[in-house]
Amino acid sequence: PTSAIETNSTEPPQPPPPQPQPPFLNRYTPTTDVDDIAALDLDQRSIVAKLASGTFEGMKEAGLIYVEGRPVVDEGGIVVEGRTTVQSLSTNVENAIDLADSAT
């Protein structure tokens, strides 16, 4: 007598068919630049560390990081240009920088 279920099949079992995904998942595009955000965090830490030195040189270095950001080098050894800086996120920075420049 033959059983209704074959257990000696030579073909591997087939995976179940893929489940349909909601249509919005295929259209999602991330817009956040994680590297840029991480660089800003490190810039802020560097600024605080330079200011904590209490020296004029530390103040100048903190101002430079504020305006230009720390130099960021990619895997190929090339300096990344045009990234977001702390200054670019500030609103009334021009007056403060003008005041600082006139004090030196």
N, C-alpha and C positions, 0 to 999 in steps of 0.2 A: 504494500500500500504506500502511496505517495502522500507526503505531508503537504499541506497548503503553504507552509513556510520553508523556503530553501535555506539551509544554514551553511552549505558548502559552496557558496557563490565565489567565483574568482575575481569579480569586480569589486573595487573598494566602495564603501558606502558613499553616496553623493551628499554634499553639504546641503542644508536647507536653502531655499531661494532667499536672496537678500530682501530685507524688509524695506518698504518704501520709507524714505526720509522726508521730514517736513520740508517744504520748498524753500524756506528761508536759509537753511544750512548751506545750500549750494551758492547762495548769493553773499554770504558773509565775507567781508574783507577787513582784516584788522587795520586800523589806522593809527595805532599807537607805536611810536618808535621807542622800544624799551631801552636801546642803547643810549638814546638821547636823555631819557629820564634818569638812567643810572649815572650818566656823566654829570647831570645837574646835581644829583645828590652828592657826588664826590666833590664837585665844585663848591657846594655849600660847606661841606666838612673842611675843605682846604681853606676857605675864607675864614671860617671860625678859628681854625688852628693858627693861621697867620696873624689874625687880630689878637689872639691870646698871647702872642709873643710880647706884645706891648711895645714893640720897637717901631721906629719910623719905616724901616725896611719892610717889616711885616705888614704895615699898613699899605705901603706901595704895592707889595705883592698881592695882597688881598684885593686891592682895587683893580689890578691887572686881571686877576682871575674873574672878578665880577664882570668886567667889560668883555674880555676875550675868551674866558673859560680856560681850563687847564688844557695843555696840548694832549690830544687824543690821537693815538697811532693805531691804524688798523693792522690786520694780520700780515699784510704785505709791507709794513714799515712806512706807510704813507700817512702823513698827518691829515686828519679829517677836518675839512673846512666847512663853514656854513651851518654849524649845529646851533641849537638853541643855547643861549647863555642866560645867566641870572639877570643881567641887565635887560635883555630882550623881553623878560617877563615883568619887569618893573614899569610903573606908570610915570612917575614924575622924576625920573632919574637925571635928566639933563641939568636941571638946576643944582642938584646935589653935586654932580661931577664938576660943573662950572665953579661952584664954591670951593671944592677941594683943590681944583687946579689953581685957583687964584690965591689959595693959602700957601702954595709951595713956591 
